[in-house]
Each structure stands twice: as structure tokens, then as C-alpha cells.
Amino acid sequence: MRILAFGGTGFVGLNIAAVLLGRGHAVTLFDRAGLPPDAKKEFAAHGNRLTAIQGDVTDSQTVEEVIAAGYEASFWQPRSLPDRSARRAIPRPFCG
């Protein structure tokens, strides 16, 4: 399953990603912060099943582009919420 994690490079997001990768899922982490060096080392064994995208959830165009790649599931961990225009870009299964 392809899974998108908004705010995925923080403590909670990385732990959820580790479990999902361990179960064989492909995970994309979307966060303002890049993937921490320790996480890069730890996740290296998962190869191309892990993708990290540096971006801001308040940038509706970037959010739309990332979602357009197609995912079966997502989870939301960022500290800030997108503005109304960015929330409209996120389909119902991704953001209520």
C-alpha cells in the first residue's frame, strides 16, 4: 500500500513510518523539515519504499501536487494546519 504522511519526519511520524515500512508498505513523508540523518541511516534498508519530500502543508499547490501522485492512505502529524484553500485541495479521505 502507498501511504502519505504529512508531518512525517517528527517523532510520531517516524515511528509510524517505521512500523509501516516494516510491514512492507511504501511510505512518503511530507514535512517542512528534512529527514533527520539518524532516520536516513535507519531507513536506508527500505530503499525506494521510503520517500521524503520537503514542503509546507500551508502551500496548497505543493500539497495538491503531492496528493496527485496517488496514495491509498495517509496520516496527519504536522504541528500547523493548512489554510482553507490548502484544505480544499486535500480529498476527503485525506483530510476531513
Secondary structure, 3 states (H helix, E strand, C coil): CEEEEECCCCHHHHHHHHHHHHCCCEEEEEECCCCCHHHHHHHHHHHHHEEEEECCCCCHHHHHHHHHCCCCEEEECCCCCCCHHHHHHCCCCCCC
